[in-house]
Amino acid sequence: MPLAFDVVFGLTGDVRRNARALKQLRALSGLGARTLVLSLGPEAGETPLEAGLHVRVLPAPSGGGPPFFARVHRRFHRAAAAVPAKVYHASDLYTLPALAAAARRHGGRLVYDARERYPHVAATAGRPWVRRFWQGVEARHVRRADAVFTVSEAIAGHMARAYDIPPPRVLPNVPPLQNVRPAGLLREKAGLAPDAFVVLHQGQMRKDRGCDLLVAAMREVPGAALVFLGYGPFRPALVALTDRLDLGDRVRFVDAVPPDALLPLTADADVGVTLLEDTCLNHRFALPNKLFEYLMAGVPVLAADLPEIRRVVAGHDVGRLVDPAAPGALAAALRHVVADAEARARWRANAPRVFETFSWEKASQPFTRLYRDWLSA
């Protein structure tokens, strides 16, 4: 009897909001794979996505900390164990133990996508026992995986040294090549004048991503408006900070849009910011989605001066680097970006060069080739 699904794909979070997962799933669809996506969400149910893809939404547990992750594990374990498949794809560390158990049970392959340096994320900073726990979980399963992917060369090298494994394959957070046309809607959605200079922060609003520093810096940057486009647990605190600093006329919040609708809005901005603070190894080695999304939309960037980000921004001359935690540096950098139209034009013109090096079409070939071989076996 043929298997109902070729691939079981697990993600802690809402797959409909995750650009990286959607790209991988579309690649699987292009191979004709029958894929069951196990995703967390607000309510249970099963939702068709596109050819060969089905999303089964598992109710998100309440609470936080160890009890939350224990409940996550149990839900993914029950769901994955019930589905025989050729490949079990863990799209984060938190689903890895459950997908590994299902792979062992059904004799399937195991793929692990280390989208972060999980034991070293911001939530484990200053908490060595938590970091050691997650490092132990990752070490146990990553050595048994048939394939491991990650987002940057630095994370790949660090994982290889930490676990004595071959370096994971690097699959960067870069969009497929596309001709992006501005939607002309970002200022309207933000309630700004058509000629307002827009500094855009898109994506999740979380602690240690420079969001609060960015709001505070806007006090010293006349002639520009800051727009947060996205969602995240830090948003209420940012709204409160905006009100406290009386910046409501120049700091605006726009709700998240689906990944496929994002880049035309991005293209309306004058500059995009990504300000990960150097508070953990994961930030230091990151290559965030938003960096490449800005550049694909032709928007120059103001970015935190971290090694992997520096390699893109300085290496291709597509924006300005800054230490967001240095007193006065962020406001000064913002004033420079707003005032220097010539630099912005140069950075914008250089943006396409980035994708001669960082290409989803090239970088995803090992991923596609691997799955093609396994699915045809």
C-alpha positions as CSV (number, residue, x, y, z in Angstrom):
1,M,0.0,0.0,0.0
2,P,1.5,3.4,-0.9
3,L,2.2,5.9,1.8
4,A,-0.3,8.6,2.3
5,F,2.5,11.2,2.6
6,D,6.1,11.2,1.3
7,V,7.3,13.9,3.8
8,V,6.2,14.9,7.3
9,F,7.3,18.5,7.9
10,G,7.2,19.9,11.5
11,L,7.4,23.6,12.5
12,T,6.9,25.2,15.9
13,G,5.0,28.2,14.7
14,D,2.5,29.1,12.0
15,V,3.9,27.9,8.7
16,R,1.7,30.4,6.8
17,R,3.9,33.2,8.3
18,N,7.3,31.5,7.8
19,A,8.9,32.5,4.5
20,R,11.8,30.0,4.8
21,A,9.4,27.0,5.4
22,L,7.1,28.1,2.5
23,K,10.1,28.2,0.1
24,Q,11.1,24.7,1.1
25,L,7.6,23.4,0.9
26,R,7.1,24.8,-2.5
27,A,10.3,23.1,-3.6
28,L,8.8,19.8,-2.3
29,S,5.6,20.5,-4.2
30,G,7.6,21.1,-7.4
31,L,9.1,17.6,-6.9
32,G,5.6,16.1,-6.7
33,A,6.0,15.2,-3.0
34,R,3.0,14.5,-0.9
35,T,3.8,16.5,2.2
36,L,2.0,16.8,5.6
37,V,2.9,20.0,7.4
38,L,2.5,19.9,11.2
39,S,2.3,23.5,12.4
40,L,1.2,25.2,15.6
41,G,-1.8,27.6,15.3
42,P,-4.7,29.1,17.2
43,E,-7.1,26.3,16.3
44,A,-7.1,22.7,15.2
45,G,-8.0,21.7,11.7
46,E,-6.6,20.8,8.3
47,T,-6.0,23.4,5.6
48,P,-4.9,22.7,2.0
49,L,-2.0,24.8,0.9
50,E,-1.0,24.0,-2.7
51,A,-0.4,20.9,-4.8
52,G,0.7,18.0,-2.6
53,L,0.8,20.1,0.6
54,H,-1.5,19.8,3.5
55,V,-1.2,21.7,6.8
56,R,-2.5,20.1,10.0
57,V,-2.7,22.9,12.6
58,L,-2.0,21.7,16.1
59,P,-3.4,23.8,18.9
60,A,-0.7,25.9,20.5
61,P,-0.1,25.1,24.1
62,S,-0.5,27.8,26.8
63,G,2.2,29.0,29.1
64,G,5.9,29.1,28.6
65,G,9.2,27.6,29.7
66,P,9.8,23.9,30.0
67,P,6.1,23.0,30.4
68,F,5.3,24.7,27.1
69,F,8.1,22.8,25.2
70,A,7.1,19.5,26.9
71,R,3.5,20.0,25.6
72,V,4.8,21.0,22.1
73,H,6.9,17.8,22.0
74,R,4.0,15.6,23.0
75,R,1.7,17.1,20.4
76,F,4.2,16.8,17.6
77,H,5.2,13.3,18.7
78,R,1.6,12.0,18.6
79,A,0.9,13.6,15.3
80,A,4.2,12.5,13.5
81,A,4.3,9.0,15.0
82,A,0.9,8.3,13.4
83,V,2.0,9.0,9.9
84,P,4.4,6.7,8.0
85,A,6.6,8.6,5.5
86,K,9.8,8.5,3.6
87,V,11.3,11.6,5.2
88,Y,10.7,13.5,8.4
89,H,11.7,17.2,8.2
90,A,12.3,19.0,11.6
91,S,12.1,22.7,10.7
92,D,13.4,23.7,14.2
93,L,15.0,22.2,17.3
94,Y,11.8,22.1,19.2
95,T,10.2,19.6,16.8
96,L,13.5,17.6,16.2
97,P,13.0,15.0,19.0
98,A,9.5,14.2,17.9
99,L,10.4,13.9,14.2
100,A,13.4,11.8,15.0
101,A,11.3,9.4,17.0
102,A,8.8,9.1,14.1
103,A,11.7,8.5,11.6
104,R,13.1,5.7,13.8
105,R,9.6,4.2,14.2
106,H,8.8,4.1,10.5
107,G,12.3,3.7,9.1
108,G,12.3,7.1,7.4
109,R,15.0,9.6,6.7
110,L,15.5,12.6,9.1
111,V,16.3,16.1,8.0
112,Y,17.0,18.9,10.5
113,D,16.9,22.6,9.5
114,A,18.8,24.6,12.1
115,R,17.3,27.9,11.3
116,E,18.9,29.4,14.4
117,R,21.9,28.5,16.6
118,Y,19.3,27.3,19.0
119,P,21.2,26.6,22.2
120,H,22.6,30.2,21.9
121,V,19.5,32.2,21.2
122,A,18.7,35.4,23.2
123,A,16.4,33.4,25.6
124,T,19.3,31.3,26.8
125,A,21.7,34.2,27.4
126,G,22.8,34.2,31.1
127,R,21.1,30.9,31.6
128,P,23.8,28.3,31.2
129,W,21.7,25.3,32.4
130,V,19.0,26.1,29.8
131,R,21.7,26.4,27.1
132,R,23.2,23.1,28.1
133,F,19.9,21.3,28.0
134,W,19.1,22.4,24.5
135,Q,22.7,21.7,23.4
136,G,22.3,18.2,24.7
137,V,19.0,17.7,22.9
138,E,20.5,19.0,19.6
139,A,23.7,16.9,20.0
140,R,21.7,13.7,20.5
141,H,19.7,14.1,17.4
142,V,21.8,16.1,15.0
143,R,24.4,13.3,14.8
144,R,21.7,10.8,13.7
145,A,20.2,13.1,11.1
146,D,20.6,12.1,7.4
147,A,20.9,15.8,6.4
148,V,21.3,19.1,8.3
149,F,20.8,22.6,6.9
150,T,21.4,26.0,8.4
151,V,21.3,29.7,7.4
152,S,24.9,30.9,7.5
153,E,28.5,29.7,7.1
154,A,29.3,30.8,10.7
155,I,26.5,28.7,12.2
156,A,27.5,25.7,10.0
157,G,31.1,26.0,11.3
158,H,30.1,26.4,14.9
159,M,27.8,23.4,14.8
160,A,30.5,21.2,13.1
161,R,33.0,22.0,15.8
162,A,30.5,21.7,18.7
163,Y,29.1,18.3,17.6
164,D,32.0,16.8,15.6
165,I,29.8,16.5,12.5
166,P,30.3,17.5,8.9
167,P,29.4,21.2,8.4
168,P,25.7,21.5,7.7
169,R,24.6,22.6,4.2
170,V,24.0,26.4,4.1
171,L,20.6,27.4,2.8
172,P,20.5,31.2,3.3
173,N,17.3,33.1,4.1
174,V,17.1,34.7,0.7
175,P,14.0,35.1,-1.4
176,P,13.7,33.7,-4.9
177,L,14.7,36.1,-7.6
178,Q,11.9,38.3,-8.6
179,N,11.1,41.7,-10.1
180,V,9.5,43.6,-7.2
181,R,7.3,46.6,-8.0
182,P,6.3,49.0,-5.2
183,A,2.7,48.7,-4.1
184,G,2.4,52.3,-3.1
185,L,0.5,51.3,0.0
186,L,2.9,51.3,2.9
187,R,2.5,55.0,3.7
188,E,-1.3,54.7,3.4
189,K,-1.4,51.7,5.7
190,A,0.8,53.6,8.2
191,G,-1.3,56.8,8.0
192,L,1.7,58.8,6.6
193,A,1.9,61.6,4.0
194,P,2.7,60.4,0.5
195,D,6.1,62.1,0.6
196,A,7.1,61.0,4.1
197,F,10.7,59.5,4.4
198,V,10.1,55.9,5.7
199,V,12.5,54.0,7.8
200,L,11.1,50.4,7.8
201,H,11.5,47.6,10.4
202,Q,9.7,44.5,9.2
203,G,9.4,41.1,10.8
204,Q,9.1,40.1,14.4
205,M,9.3,42.6,17.2
206,R,11.3,40.9,20.0
207,K,13.7,41.8,22.7
208,D,17.3,42.4,21.8
209,R,16.5,43.2,18.1
210,G,17.1,46.9,18.6
211,C,13.5,47.9,18.3
212,D,13.3,50.0,21.4
213,L,16.7,51.6,20.6
214,L,15.3,52.5,17.2
215,V,12.2,54.2,18.6
216,A,14.3,56.2,21.1
217,A,16.7,57.3,18.3
218,M,13.9,58.7,16.3
219,R,13.7,61.6,18.8
220,E,17.0,62.8,17.2
221,V,16.1,62.1,13.5
222,P,13.8,64.9,12.2
223,G,12.3,64.5,8.8
224,A,11.7,60.8,8.9
225,A,9.0,58.4,10.1
226,L,9.6,54.9,11.5
227,V,7.2,52.1,10.5
228,F,7.1,48.7,12.2
229,L,5.6,46.1,9.8
230,G,5.0,42.8,11.5
231,Y,4.1,41.2,14.8
232,G,5.7,39.9,18.0
233,P,5.6,39.9,21.8
234,F,7.5,43.2,22.1
235,R,5.0,45.2,20.1
236,P,2.9,46.4,23.2
237,A,6.1,47.6,24.9
238,L,7.1,49.5,21.7
239,V,3.7,51.1,21.5
240,A,3.9,52.2,25.1
241,L,7.5,53.6,24.5
242,T,6.2,55.5,21.5
243,D,3.5,57.1,23.5
244,R,5.8,57.9,26.4
245,L,8.2,59.7,24.1
246,D,5.4,61.5,22.3
247,L,6.4,60.0,19.0
248,G,3.0,58.8,17.8
249,D,3.1,61.1,14.8
250,R,6.4,59.6,13.5
251,V,6.4,56.0,14.7
252,R,3.6,53.8,13.3
253,F,2.7,50.1,13.5
254,V,1.3,48.1,10.6
255,D,0.0,44.6,11.0
256,A,1.9,41.7,9.3
257,V,0.9,40.6,5.8
258,P,1.4,37.1,4.3
259,P,4.9,36.5,3.0
260,D,3.8,36.6,-0.6
261,A,2.4,40.1,-0.2
262,L,5.4,41.5,1.7
263,L,8.0,42.7,-0.8
264,P,5.8,45.1,-2.7
265,L,5.2,46.9,0.6
266,T,8.9,46.7,1.5
267,A,9.8,48.4,-1.8
268,D,7.9,51.5,-0.7
269,A,10.4,52.2,2.1
270,D,13.4,54.5,1.8
271,V,15.6,52.4,4.0
272,G,15.2,49.1,5.9
273,V,16.7,48.4,9.3
274,T,17.9,45.1,10.9
275,L,19.4,45.8,14.3
276,L,20.1,42.5,16.1
277,E,22.0,43.3,19.2
278,D,25.2,41.3,20.0
279,T,23.7,39.7,23.0
280,C,24.1,36.0,22.0
281,L,25.9,33.8,19.5
282,N,22.8,33.3,17.5
283,H,22.5,37.0,16.7
284,R,26.2,37.3,16.0
285,F,26.1,34.6,13.3
286,A,22.7,35.5,11.9
287,L,21.7,36.3,8.3
288,P,18.1,37.4,8.8
289,N,15.3,37.1,6.3
290,K,14.6,40.9,6.4
291,L,18.2,41.8,5.2
292,F,17.7,39.9,1.9
293,E,14.0,41.0,1.6
294,Y,15.0,44.6,1.8
295,L,17.7,44.2,-0.8
296,M,15.4,42.1,-3.1
297,A,12.9,45.0,-3.0
298,G,15.7,47.4,-3.9
299,V,15.8,49.1,-0.5
300,P,19.2,50.1,1.1
301,V,19.8,48.9,4.6
302,L,21.0,50.2,8.0
303,A,22.2,47.1,9.7
304,A,23.9,46.0,13.0
305,D,27.6,45.5,12.5
306,L,27.8,41.8,13.0
307,P,30.2,39.4,11.1
308,E,27.8,37.7,8.7
309,I,25.7,40.8,8.1
310,R,28.8,42.8,7.5
311,R,30.0,40.4,4.8
312,V,26.8,41.2,2.9
313,V,26.3,44.9,3.6
314,A,30.0,46.1,3.4
315,G,31.0,43.4,0.9
316,H,28.5,44.6,-1.6
317,D,28.2,48.3,-0.5
318,V,24.4,48.2,0.0
319,G,24.0,50.2,3.1
320,R,25.5,51.4,6.4
321,L,26.6,49.4,9.4
322,V,26.2,50.6,13.0
323,D,26.6,49.3,16.6
324,P,23.0,50.0,17.8
325,A,24.1,49.9,21.4
326,A,26.8,52.6,21.1
327,P,25.5,55.9,22.6
328,G,24.4,58.2,19.8
329,A,25.6,56.0,17.0
330,L,22.2,54.8,15.8
331,A,20.7,58.3,15.7
332,A,23.8,59.6,13.8
333,A,23.6,56.8,11.3
334,L,19.9,57.4,10.8
335,R,20.5,61.1,10.2
336,H,23.2,60.3,7.7
337,V,21.0,57.8,5.8
338,V,18.1,60.3,5.7
339,A,20.3,63.2,4.5
340,D,22.6,61.4,2.0
341,A,20.5,60.8,-1.1
342,E,23.6,60.1,-3.2
343,A,24.6,57.2,-0.9
344,R,21.1,55.8,-0.9
345,A,21.1,55.8,-4.7
346,R,24.4,54.0,-4.8
347,W,23.3,51.4,-2.3
348,R,20.1,50.8,-4.2
349,A,21.9,50.4,-7.5
350,N,24.3,47.8,-5.9
351,A,21.5,45.7,-4.3
352,P,21.1,43.3,-7.3
353,R,24.8,42.3,-6.9
354,V,24.1,40.6,-3.7
355,F,22.0,38.0,-5.4
356,E,24.9,37.0,-7.7
357,T,26.4,35.5,-4.5
358,F,23.3,34.8,-2.4
359,S,20.9,33.1,-4.7
360,W,18.0,30.9,-3.6
361,E,18.0,29.3,-7.0
362,K,21.6,28.1,-6.6
363,A,21.7,27.6,-2.8
364,S,18.5,25.4,-2.8
365,Q,19.9,22.9,-5.4
366,P,21.4,20.6,-2.8
367,F,18.1,20.6,-0.9
368,T,16.1,19.8,-4.0
369,R,18.6,17.2,-5.2
370,L,18.6,15.4,-1.9
371,Y,14.8,15.2,-1.8
372,R,14.6,14.2,-5.4
373,D,17.0,11.2,-4.8
374,W,15.2,10.1,-1.6
375,L,11.7,10.4,-3.0
376,S,12.6,8.5,-6.2
377,A,14.3,5.7,-4.2
